[in-house]
Amino acid sequence: MTNPNPAFTPSADLARPTVADAVVGKPGMPLFIRKPTTEDGWGIYELVKACPPLDVNSGYAYLLLATQFRDSCAVATTEDGEIVGFVSGYVKAAAPDIYFLWQVAVGEKARGTGLARRLVEAVLTRPELAGLNHLETTITPDNQASWGLFKRLADRWRAPLISREYFSTDQLGGEHDPENLVRIGPFDPQRIQGG
């Protein structure tokens, strides 16, 4: 996706990350985590398409997430700018201590690096999101990768994890597996900071 407003100049916080911002990836492949920008929308869309069983939303949806929800989302890139990880979510308006995580995707070349955890924790430790002490998400019963990630997060943060059915197959039009609502918390934000 190209920038529809050529007069737009990214602010200083959108500058290319430095080596000090690197997340340890595989040997010889440093990874960088930052807030998404307008230019990331299409790359996020392509990443999610390459990460079944994630539901693929429209390119427009990812462009909105990369702009309107950028403070509560993150992308991970290689040194040459390829998007290899993405997390999206938002702080619940009616419960400002809860971060609702919508999707987390890690591309094949970045798997096995702990990137999914690092993406989630990078968002939860942003100063503008101070006050969070719960994480919620939805997971289909058979998505073992997601269950594994969120159980590891709960263990790491020493916080309880509870789950209940949230959307039934009927509510999802009969063409989607049911979704369980998973909640981790309360957690101590300092435990995430220190991780």
Backbone torsions as a table, in degrees:
resi	resn	phi	psi	omega
1	MET	NA	129.4	179.5
2	THR	-92.1	161.4	-179.2
3	ASN	-72.4	116.1	-179.5
4	PRO	-70.9	-13.8	-178.4
5	ASN	-122.3	90.7	-175.7
6	PRO	-62.2	-17.7	178.7
7	ALA	-77.2	-12.9	-179.1
8	PHE	-68.7	128.0	176.0
9	THR	-118.8	121.2	179.9
10	PRO	-57.6	145.3	178.6
11	SER	-74.5	171.7	-175.1
12	ALA	-59.1	-31.3	-178.1
13	ASP	-73.2	-6.0	178.0
14	LEU	-97.6	2.5	-178.1
15	ALA	-62.0	157.3	179.2
16	ARG	-56.9	134.5	-177.2
17	PRO	-64.9	155.7	176.2
18	THR	-95.9	170.7	179.1
19	VAL	-59.7	-29.3	178.3
20	ALA	-62.9	-22.4	179.2
21	ASP	-89.3	0.1	-173.5
22	ALA	-65.3	141.9	170.0
23	VAL	-101.4	133.3	-178.5
24	VAL	-63.8	120.4	176.0
25	GLY	-103.2	-148.0	174.2
26	LYS	-74.0	161.0	-179.2
27	PRO	-52.3	129.0	178.7
28	GLY	79.0	4.3	-179.0
29	MET	-131.9	81.9	176.8
30	PRO	-68.6	146.8	178.2
31	LEU	-119.4	148.7	-176.7
32	PHE	-125.3	137.7	178.3
33	ILE	-112.8	134.0	179.6
34	ARG	-154.6	172.8	173.0
35	LYS	-71.5	146.5	177.9
36	PRO	-73.9	162.3	177.0
37	THR	-128.4	172.9	177.5
38	THR	-51.8	-42.1	-176.1
39	GLU	-67.2	-12.9	-177.7
40	ASP	-87.7	-12.3	-172.4
41	GLY	-52.7	-49.5	-176.9
42	TRP	-69.9	-38.2	178.1
43	GLY	-63.3	-37.3	176.5
44	ILE	-64.4	-45.6	178.4
45	TYR	-56.3	-47.2	-179.3
46	GLU	-64.8	-38.6	177.9
47	LEU	-61.7	-49.2	-177.9
48	VAL	-62.1	-39.5	176.7
49	LYS	-57.8	-32.5	-177.3
50	ALA	-87.7	7.4	-176.0
51	CYS	-124.5	61.9	175.1
52	PRO	-63.5	149.2	11.7
53	PRO	-94.3	23.8	179.7
54	LEU	-60.1	141.8	173.2
55	ASP	-71.7	132.7	179.2
56	VAL	-95.0	121.2	176.7
57	ASN	-93.7	177.4	-178.4
58	SER	-70.0	157.1	173.8
59	GLY	-57.2	-35.4	178.9
60	TYR	-62.6	-40.1	179.0
61	ALA	-60.6	-42.4	-179.5
62	TYR	-70.7	-31.7	175.3
63	LEU	-65.5	-41.3	176.3
64	LEU	-63.4	-42.9	178.7
65	LEU	-61.3	-39.5	-177.3
66	ALA	-72.5	-13.9	-178.5
67	THR	-117.4	-61.5	-175.3
68	GLN	-71.7	-24.9	-177.6
69	PHE	-120.4	22.7	-173.2
70	ARG	-61.0	-29.7	-178.7
71	ASP	-70.1	-19.3	-180.0
72	SER	-115.4	17.1	176.2
73	CYS	-127.2	164.9	176.7
74	ALA	-150.8	149.4	171.5
75	VAL	-119.6	153.0	171.5
76	ALA	-117.3	135.0	-179.4
77	THR	-127.5	158.7	169.5
78	THR	-79.8	176.2	-178.6
79	GLU	-61.3	-30.3	179.9
80	ASP	-90.0	8.4	173.5
81	GLY	94.4	0.5	178.6
82	GLU	-68.5	131.0	179.0
83	ILE	-79.1	119.2	-178.8
84	VAL	-120.6	-1.2	178.5
85	GLY	-156.4	150.9	-178.6
86	PHE	-156.2	138.5	170.4
87	VAL	-132.5	136.8	177.7
88	SER	-128.2	149.9	178.1
89	GLY	177.4	-172.9	-178.5
90	TYR	-158.3	159.8	173.9
91	VAL	-85.9	130.0	-177.5
92	LYS	-68.6	126.8	-176.8
93	ALA	-60.5	-39.4	-177.6
94	ALA	-84.1	-8.1	-179.0
95	ALA	-146.0	79.7	-171.8
96	PRO	-68.2	1.5	173.9
97	ASP	-96.7	2.9	-176.8
98	ILE	-115.4	126.2	171.5
99	TYR	-98.0	121.7	176.1
100	PHE	-96.1	114.3	179.6
101	LEU	-88.1	121.3	-176.6
102	TRP	-88.6	-54.5	-179.8
103	GLN	-143.6	147.8	168.0
104	VAL	-134.3	129.9	-178.1
105	ALA	-132.6	136.3	175.6
106	VAL	-129.8	122.7	179.1
107	GLY	-68.1	160.9	-173.6
108	GLU	-55.9	-42.0	-175.0
109	LYS	-70.9	-14.8	179.9
110	ALA	-107.3	4.0	-179.5
111	ARG	-71.4	148.3	180.0
112	GLY	84.2	10.6	-179.1
113	THR	-107.6	-1.4	-175.2
114	GLY	77.3	17.9	-174.2
115	LEU	-65.9	-39.1	-178.9
116	ALA	-57.3	-47.0	178.4
117	ARG	-61.2	-45.1	-177.5
118	ARG	-63.3	-38.0	176.9
119	LEU	-62.0	-48.8	-179.3
120	VAL	-60.8	-47.4	-177.7
121	GLU	-69.0	-31.0	176.6
122	ALA	-61.9	-40.1	178.8
123	VAL	-71.4	-46.8	-175.2
124	LEU	-65.4	-20.0	-178.2
125	THR	-100.3	8.4	177.2
126	ARG	-69.3	137.2	-178.8
127	PRO	-57.0	-35.2	-178.4
128	GLU	-71.4	-9.9	177.9
129	LEU	-110.8	21.4	178.4
130	ALA	-58.7	145.4	179.1
131	GLY	105.3	-6.2	178.2
132	LEU	-76.8	137.7	173.4
133	ASN	-143.8	11.7	173.8
134	HIS	-139.7	147.5	171.6
135	LEU	-123.7	134.1	173.9
136	GLU	-123.6	151.3	174.5
137	THR	-157.8	172.1	171.2
138	THR	-119.8	143.7	-178.3
139	ILE	-139.5	136.8	172.9
140	THR	-72.2	149.9	-175.5
141	PRO	-58.1	-27.9	-175.3
142	ASP	-97.9	5.1	-178.4
143	ASN	-85.7	83.0	-173.8
144	GLN	-63.9	-34.0	179.4
145	ALA	-62.6	-44.7	179.8
146	SER	-67.6	-43.3	177.8
147	TRP	-58.7	-42.8	179.5
148	GLY	-61.3	-45.1	180.0
149	LEU	-59.6	-50.1	-174.0
150	PHE	-72.7	-29.8	173.0
151	LYS	-67.4	-39.4	177.2
152	ARG	-65.0	-40.3	177.8
153	LEU	-61.7	-45.7	179.6
154	ALA	-60.1	-43.0	178.6
155	ASP	-64.5	-45.3	-178.0
156	ARG	-61.5	-41.3	-178.1
157	TRP	-86.6	-3.1	-177.4
158	ARG	52.9	50.4	-178.1
159	ALA	-126.8	149.4	178.2
160	PRO	-68.5	149.3	173.9
161	LEU	-120.5	124.5	176.1
162	ILE	-124.1	153.5	-177.1
163	SER	-143.7	145.1	174.0
164	ARG	-152.6	156.8	177.8
165	GLU	-64.1	137.5	-176.6
166	TYR	-116.5	-52.5	175.8
167	PHE	-122.5	127.4	177.1
168	SER	-82.5	166.1	176.2
169	THR	-58.1	-39.7	178.6
170	ASP	-62.3	-43.4	179.0
171	GLN	-63.9	-25.1	-179.3
172	LEU	-96.2	21.4	174.1
173	GLY	81.4	9.3	177.4
174	GLY	77.5	0.2	-176.4
175	GLU	-118.0	17.0	-176.9
176	HIS	-143.8	142.7	175.8
177	ASP	-62.8	154.9	176.9
178	PRO	-62.1	158.0	178.8
179	GLU	-118.3	128.8	174.5
180	ASN	-92.4	139.1	172.0
181	LEU	-85.6	123.5	-178.7
182	VAL	-114.8	132.1	179.0
183	ARG	-126.3	131.1	172.8
184	ILE	-112.9	126.4	176.6
185	GLY	141.4	169.8	4.8
186	PRO	-73.3	146.1	174.9
187	PHE	-119.4	158.2	178.0
188	ASP	-88.6	114.2	-179.4
189	PRO	-55.2	-26.9	178.5
190	GLN	-65.8	-29.8	179.1
191	ARG	-67.2	-33.4	177.4
192	ILE	-74.5	-42.9	179.6
193	GLN	-56.8	-40.8	-176.2
194	GLY	-79.4	-8.9	-176.3
195	GLY	-74.9	NA	NA
